[in-house]
Amino acid sequence: MNNNSTRTGGRSIILTRPQEAAEKTAQRFRDAGAASDQIVIAPLLRIVIIASPLEPAAGETVIFTSENGVRAVAPPRREVIAWCVGPNTAVAARDQGFHVEIAGGNADSLIAELERKRPSGKLVWFRGSHVAVDIAARLRGLGMKVRSETVYQQDSLHLTCEATDRLRSVPCILPVYSPRTAEVLTREARELPDHGHIICCLGDRVRKACGLDWHKRQARDADSLFNLTRGAMATPCESSVSVNRAGNG
């Protein structure tokens, strides 16, 4: 294994997002100065579109909580407003032809913005088969009319041999973006040694879903998670094991 350890204190970055998202994230890290041989793409979820491209009914406002939901929906043939959980989803929706409103980067901020703005008419949420927050139920509880459409599923995958080898041999950083991914990672890595690995979690729900007794750090949104991961790359490897033994952060 050719691991460029001197640039980041010996740490590798393991990206467990679905393939397309992982490739985009890897390029972002490379653009920020990470060495290519330091990054391992190891998706733990495979996105499978389970319906023909759907489109909202007349007068409906759309909710997107991921780029995957956007890809599963047909481009609108009229002006349709799409409420998006964060900027990356918003870019995908805008490229698809939707008029975009952007929330604060997580499900709770999205719900809060929708409650405050109270869009007229009915809402439709295009979602995956596994969700951390039932946004439709929360909005109905606030008196809003909303339906949900499951348009893709997230099939679990095994940890790749390359990722397993890195985790067995060098300290690694793992940015984790969803509770579903955290659950699969827990299953796949439960028997692997802790070499001072750091799991960077997107929100409290991800942190709680990860059952590994490795050091954890938490970010509020995707951009903060990227920056948190970059910061973890600068953490000296010598101190990470002692920090982990003191308890998860």
Buried (B, 14 or more C-beta within 10 A) or exposed (E): EEBEBEBBBBBBBBBBBBBEBBBEBBEEBEEEEBBEEBBBBBBBBEBBEEEEEEBBEEEBBBBBBBBBBBBBBEEBEEEBBBBBBBBBBBBBBBEBBBEBBBBBBBBBBBBBBBEEEEBEEBBBBBBBEBBBBBBBEBBBEEEBEBEBBBBBBBBBBEBBEBBBBBBEBBBBBBBBBBBBBBBBBBBBBEEBEBBBBBBBBBBEBBBEBBEBEBBBBBBBBBEBBBEBBBBBBEBEBEEBBEBBEEEBE
